[in-house]
């Protein structure tokens, strides 16, 4: 790693104040750090981005073309934590978690292909606070197994807040929870899950001013486009409670 960049990243490792409560607006970063290559946060380590915008230069965004780890801004290994970061628009993949990870107060200003991709084989990844806007398709992509737990998250103008991969080479039973999230302005759905693989999603005490709660799919491991087989809470695969659709 370049010495100057290493020093900058090292300085950002010093923990700052982290607001993981639900916030009413998206932050504006005071400056941008454009990285030439994806940065890895090692297993068990923490990185505090000081509420600066972190992005890639040259851009790795290819609109909705599927990208890989090298197109992300940050890669998190097992048990790593990323806090107080604004992810810029010039990257294809945002954050990739190779193992169970924690994202505290992480914001995406304009999502390219995905904001965050979760690849853990098991365990729980946490998204605490923060938010995302401007995603033509997905915000949180769940390709591995285990659970993604989202709390106090603000979403605006997106396709799906969360998608359990519908046609990965290796399919898993996946679970997701959403607590006190707020979805506004042009969203289509909170969670897309594969009922035939036993996926579940639970959405509680949340404000959904736009979009549906959940869509159910029949996923596959052949790479074919998954088939939508249902929508709305069914009490088994999609469970909701305390949902407000106005006045919140």
Residue pairs with C-beta under 8 A, 6 or more apart in sequence:
1 9
5 35
8 33
9 39
9 47
12 47
12 48
12 49
12 50
12 52
13 45
13 46
13 47
13 48
14 48
15 46
15 48
15 83
16 48
16 50
16 51
16 83
16 84
17 84
18 48
18 83
18 84
18 104
18 105
18 129
19 105
19 129
20 104
20 105
20 128
20 129
20 130
20 151
20 152
21 129
21 152
22 129
22 152
22 153
22 154
22 180
22 181
22 182
23 129
23 131
23 152
23 154
24 154
25 154
26 107
26 109
26 131
26 133
26 154
26 156
27 51
27 86
27 107
29 51
29 52
29 53
29 86
30 51
30 52
31 52
31 53
32 52
32 53
32 54
32 55
32 88
33 52
33 53
33 54
33 55
34 55
34 56
34 57
34 88
34 90
35 54
35 55
35 56
35 57
35 73
36 56
36 57
37 70
38 56
38 69
38 70
38 71
38 72
38 73
38 74
38 75
39 73
39 74
39 75
40 74
40 75
40 76
40 77
41 47
41 74
41 75
41 76
41 77
41 80
41 81
41 82
42 77
42 80
43 77
43 78
43 79
43 80
43 99
44 77
44 78
44 79
44 80
45 77
45 80
45 81
46 80
46 81
46 82
46 83
47 74
47 80
47 81
47 82
47 83
47 85
48 83
48 84
49 82
49 83
49 84
49 85
49 86
50 84
51 84
51 85
51 86
51 105
52 85
52 86
53 86
53 87
53 88
53 109
54 73
54 74
54 85
54 86
54 87
54 88
55 73
55 87
55 88
55 89
55 90
55 91
56 71
56 73
56 88
56 90
56 91
57 90
58 90
59 90
59 91
60 67
60 70
60 71
60 72
60 90
60 91
60 92
60 93
61 71
61 89
61 90
61 91
61 92
61 112
61 113
62 71
62 92
62 112
62 113
63 112
63 113
63 136
64 113
64 136
64 137
65 92
65 113
66 113
67 92
67 93
67 113
67 114
68 93
69 75
69 93
69 96
69 98
71 91
71 92
71 93
71 113
72 91
72 92
72 93
72 94
72 95
72 96
72 117
73 87
73 88
73 91
73 93
73 94
73 95
74 82
74 85
74 94
74 95
74 96
75 95
75 96
75 97
75 98
76 82
76 95
76 96
76 97
76 98
76 99
76 101
77 98
77 99
78 98
78 99
78 100
78 101
78 120
79 99
79 100
79 101
80 97
80 99
80 101
80 102
81 101
81 102
81 103
81 104
82 95
82 101
82 102
82 103
82 104
82 106
83 103
83 104
83 105
83 106
84 104
84 105
84 106
85 105
85 106
85 107
86 107
86 108
86 109
87 94
87 95
87 106
87 107
87 108
87 109
87 115
88 109
88 110
89 109
89 110
89 112
89 134
91 112
92 112
92 113
93 112
93 113
93 114
93 117
94 108
94 111
94 112
94 114
94 115
94 116
94 117
95 103
95 106
95 115
95 116
95 117
96 116
96 117
96 119
97 103
97 116
97 117
97 118
97 119
97 120
97 125
98 119
98 120
99 119
99 120
99 121
99 123
100 120
100 122
100 123
100 124
100 125
100 146
101 118
101 120
101 125
101 126
102 125
102 126
102 128
103 116
103 125
103 126
103 127
103 128
103 130
104 126
104 128
104 129
104 130
105 128
105 129
105 130
106 116
106 127
106 129
106 130
107 130
107 131
107 132
108 115
108 116
108 131
108 132
108 133
108 134
108 135
108 139
109 133
109 134
110 133
110 134
111 132
111 133
111 134
111 135
111 136
111 139
111 158
113 137
114 135
114 137
114 138
114 139
114 140
114 141
115 132
115 135
115 138
115 139
115 140
116 127
116 139
116 140
116 141
117 141
117 142
117 143
118 125
118 140
118 141
118 142
118 143
118 144
118 146
118 148
119 143
119 144
120 144
120 145
120 146
121 144
121 145
121 146
122 144
122 145
122 146
123 146
123 147
124 146
124 147
124 148
124 149
125 146
125 147
125 148
125 149
126 149
126 151
127 140
127 148
127 149
127 150
127 151
127 153
128 151
128 152
129 151
129 152
129 153
130 153
130 154
131 153
131 154
131 155
131 156
132 139
132 153
132 154
132 155
132 156
132 158
132 161
133 155
133 156
133 157
133 158
134 156
134 157
134 158
135 157
135 158
135 159
136 159
137 159
137 160
137 163
138 158
138 159
138 160
138 162
138 163
139 155
139 158
139 160
139 161
139 162
140 148
140 150
140 161
140 162
140 163
141 163
141 165
142 148
142 162
142 163
142 164
142 165
142 174
142 176
143 165
143 168
144 172
144 174
145 172
145 173
145 174
146 172
146 174
146 175
147 174
147 175
147 176
147 177
148 162
148 174
148 175
148 176
148 177
149 176
149 177
149 179
150 161
150 162
150 176
150 177
150 178
150 179
150 181
151 178
151 179
151 180
151 181
152 179
152 180
152 181
153 161
153 178
153 181
153 182
154 181
154 182
154 184
155 161
155 181
155 182
155 183
155 184
155 187
156 183
156 184
156 185
156 186
156 187
157 185
157 186
157 187
158 186
158 187
158 188
159 187
159 188
159 189
160 188
160 189
160 190
160 191
160 192
160 215
161 178
161 181
161 183
161 187
161 189
161 190
161 191
161 211
162 176
162 178
162 190
162 191
162 192
162 201
163 191
163 192
164 174
164 176
164 191
164 192
164 193
164 194
164 197
164 199
164 219
165 171
165 174
165 219
166 192
166 194
166 217
166 219
166 220
166 225
166 226
167 219
167 220
167 221
167 222
167 223
167 224
167 225
167 226
168 221
169 221
169 223
170 221
171 194
171 197
171 219
171 220
171 221
172 197
173 197
173 198
173 199
174 193
174 194
174 197
174 199
175 199
175 200
175 201
176 191
176 193
176 199
176 200
176 201
176 202
177 201
177 202
177 203
177 204
178 190
178 191
178 201
178 202
178 203
178 204
178 206
179 204
179 205
179 206
180 204
180 205
180 206
181 190
181 203
181 206
181 207
182 206
182 207
182 208
182 209
182 248
183 190
183 206
183 207
183 208
183 209
183 210
183 211
184 209
184 210
185 209
185 210
186 210
187 210
187 211
188 211
188 212
189 211
189 212
189 213
189 214
189 215
189 231
190 201
190 203
190 206
190 208
190 211
190 212
190 213
190 214
191 201
191 203
191 213
191 214
191 215
191 238
192 214
192 215
192 217
193 199
193 200
193 201
193 214
193 215
193 216
193 217
193 237
193 238
194 216
194 217
194 218
194 219
194 226
195 216
195 217
195 218
195 229
195 230
195 237
196 218
196 219
196 229
197 219
199 219
199 237
200 236
200 237
200 238
200 239
201 214
201 237
201 238
201 239
202 239
202 240
203 213
203 214
203 238
203 239
203 240
203 241
203 243
204 240
204 241
204 242
204 243
205 241
205 242
206 242
206 243
206 244
207 243
207 244
207 245
207 248
208 243
208 244
208 245
209 245
209 246
209 248
212 231
212 232
213 232
213 233
213 238
213 240
213 243
214 231
214 232
214 233
214 237
214 238
214 240
215 228
215 230
215 231
216 228
216 229
216 230
216 231
216 234
216 237
216 238
217 226
217 227
217 228
217 229
218 226
218 227
218 229
219 226
220 226
232 238
233 239
233 240
